[in-house]
Amino acid sequence: MTTASVAYTMGYSSSGNFCRAFQMLTGLKPSSGATVQGRLAVTTSFAKELLQAEQLKKWDRLGPLFVRAA
């Protein structure tokens, strides 16, 4: 997806606004969100910046859902 289509999908008025918000939240450029490491960083930033203590406790209980099996 293009940055503009992601911005529109997420409800931003422009791709520039989305890019600024993304970079402020994660410290990364939006294009890095397309990598596995970038998605992990985005998820971690989201949890760290936007979730409160009670929500983080519930998030922690989801741990078994994210275990990778060989």
NUMARVEX-577525 format. One line per field, with one value per residue: residue number from 1; z, x, y of N, C-alpha, C in turn. Coordinates in Angstrom, 3 decimals. Layout:
N
num: NUM_...
nz: Z_...
nx: X_...
ny: Y_...
caz: Z_...
cax: X_...
cay: Y_...
cz: Z_...
cx: X_...
cy: Y_...
//
This chain:
70
num: 1_2_3_4_5_6_7_8_9_10_11_12_13_14_15_16_17_18_19_20_21_22_23_24_25_26_27_28_29_30_31_32_33_34_35_36_37_38_39_40_41_42_43_44_45_46_47_48_49_50_51_52_53_54_55_56_57_58_59_60_61_62_63_64_65_66_67_68_69_70
nz: 0.000_-0.579_1.116_1.161_0.790_3.095_5.030_4.445_4.956_7.685_8.584_8.417_7.258_5.379_3.777_4.773_7.363_8.527_8.316_9.982_12.469_12.760_12.856_15.148_17.129_16.886_16.217_13.850_10.224_8.153_6.098_7.212_8.702_7.182_7.442_9.310_11.685_11.902_12.266_14.740_16.294_16.013_17.250_19.837_20.518_20.412_22.542_24.691_24.695_24.524_25.995_29.185_32.599_33.493_31.049_29.914_31.545_30.743_28.075_28.400_29.103_26.688_25.620_25.011_22.548_20.690_20.346_18.376_16.505_15.435
nx: 0.851_0.398_1.766_-0.082_-2.527_-2.587_-2.652_-5.149_-6.841_-6.421_-7.599_-6.406_-5.896_-4.011_-1.085_1.244_0.550_0.008_2.562_4.125_2.851_3.252_6.060_6.547_5.384_6.723_9.380_10.356_10.558_7.652_7.917_9.528_7.788_6.912_8.534_9.418_10.828_10.237_7.435_7.342_8.598_6.727_4.475_5.478_6.009_3.419_2.202_3.788_3.478_0.723_-0.917_-2.367_-1.474_-3.227_-4.203_-1.817_-1.241_-3.253_-2.511_-0.107_-1.017_-1.696_0.522_1.060_-0.215_1.471_3.654_6.043_5.970_7.986
ny: -1.189_2.283_5.168_7.229_5.840_4.278_6.304_7.490_5.299_5.024_7.278_9.784_13.152_13.693_12.291_13.333_14.215_11.742_10.519_12.190_11.749_8.993_8.885_10.419_8.796_6.310_6.783_5.998_5.850_5.699_3.759_1.807_0.364_-1.680_-3.828_-6.811_-6.265_-3.569_-3.631_-4.885_-2.932_-0.870_-2.011_-2.333_0.357_1.377_-0.034_0.852_3.674_4.241_2.522_1.933_0.996_-1.112_-2.040_-2.910_-5.090_-6.842_-7.119_-8.472_-10.985_-12.020_-13.101_-15.968_-16.193_-15.196_-16.807_-18.293_-21.201_-23.930
caz: 0.000_-0.545_2.350_1.039_1.003_4.519_5.745_4.245_5.664_9.119_8.919_8.358_6.157_4.367_4.063_5.593_8.756_8.971_8.464_11.185_13.638_12.824_13.277_16.539_17.993_16.814_15.930_12.577_9.014_7.858_5.240_8.036_9.229_6.280_7.788_10.543_12.785_11.989_12.874_16.156_16.910_16.051_18.286_21.127_20.762_20.706_23.902_25.650_24.703_24.518_26.904_30.610_33.358_33.465_29.686_29.711_32.216_29.854_26.894_28.786_29.112_25.298_25.229_24.343_21.180_19.797_20.341_17.051_16.557_14.261
cax: 0.000_1.128_1.599_-1.342_-3.668_-2.580_-3.105_-6.591_-7.471_-6.301_-8.392_-5.630_-6.289_-2.956_-0.002_2.205_0.104_0.220_4.003_4.565_2.320_3.943_7.429_6.518_5.036_7.649_10.751_10.711_9.874_6.562_8.345_10.104_6.674_6.649_9.424_9.074_11.401_9.476_6.125_7.597_8.861_5.455_3.649_6.086_5.767_1.995_1.958_4.506_3.006_-0.719_-1.660_-2.200_-0.996_-4.210_-4.229_-0.571_-1.383_-4.069_-1.683_0.870_-1.692_-1.811_1.829_1.044_-0.719_2.528_4.777_6.259_6.287_8.768
cay: 0.000_3.549_5.940_7.968_4.944_3.926_7.497_7.613_4.185_5.280_8.457_11.022_14.031_13.687_11.360_14.067_14.145_10.365_10.282_12.886_11.044_7.702_9.113_10.873_7.675_5.184_7.174_5.363_6.283_4.755_2.644_0.743_-0.411_-2.796_-4.935_-7.520_-5.503_-2.328_-3.925_-5.139_-1.624_-0.144_-2.635_-1.999_1.781_1.518_-0.516_1.694_5.059_4.451_1.665_2.198_-0.163_-2.208_-2.571_-3.635_-6.386_-7.684_-7.374_-9.489_-12.294_-12.483_-13.626_-17.272_-16.092_-14.723_-17.744_-18.873_-22.636_-24.384
cz: 0.000_0.796_2.313_1.301_2.463_5.334_5.639_5.031_7.168_9.549_8.943_7.137_5.062_4.752_4.928_7.066_9.326_9.232_9.722_12.445_13.837_13.374_14.737_17.489_18.044_16.690_14.614_11.420_8.708_6.992_6.051_8.674_8.363_6.577_9.081_11.752_12.995_12.634_14.354_16.898_17.030_17.161_19.675_21.479_21.126_22.148_24.937_25.796_24.942_25.501_28.358_31.319_33.296_32.080_29.400_30.393_31.343_28.600_27.191_28.776_27.702_24.802_24.511_22.896_20.181_19.771_18.965_17.191_15.283_13.563
cx: 0.887_0.894_0.275_-2.549_-3.739_-3.112_-4.618_-7.341_-7.489_-7.027_-7.623_-6.037_-5.235_-1.878_1.066_1.835_0.310_1.703_4.544_4.101_3.038_5.351_7.493_6.274_6.134_9.111_11.251_10.008_8.776_6.987_8.950_9.016_6.327_7.538_8.955_9.579_10.639_8.117_6.263_7.830_7.577_4.564_4.169_5.837_4.314_1.706_2.565_3.876_1.513_-1.510_-1.358_-1.847_-1.959_-4.274_-2.959_-0.599_-2.185_-3.286_-0.706_0.254_-1.871_-0.527_1.794_0.525_0.378_3.760_4.873_6.659_7.015_8.061
cy: 1.239_4.239_6.692_7.066_4.493_5.098_7.650_6.532_4.420_6.554_9.768_11.833_14.095_12.679_12.031_14.023_12.751_10.104_10.956_12.157_9.712_7.887_9.593_9.703_6.618_5.575_6.610_6.032_5.264_3.574_1.505_-0.122_-1.609_-3.997_-5.598_-6.736_-4.194_-2.540_-4.210_-3.822_-0.813_-0.699_-2.283_-0.537_2.036_1.119_0.418_3.077_5.211_3.593_2.016_0.898_-1.348_-2.857_-3.372_-4.998_-7.348_-8.059_-8.503_-10.891_-12.857_-13.142_-14.961_-17.220_-15.763_-15.619_-18.373_-20.326_-23.038_-25.521
//
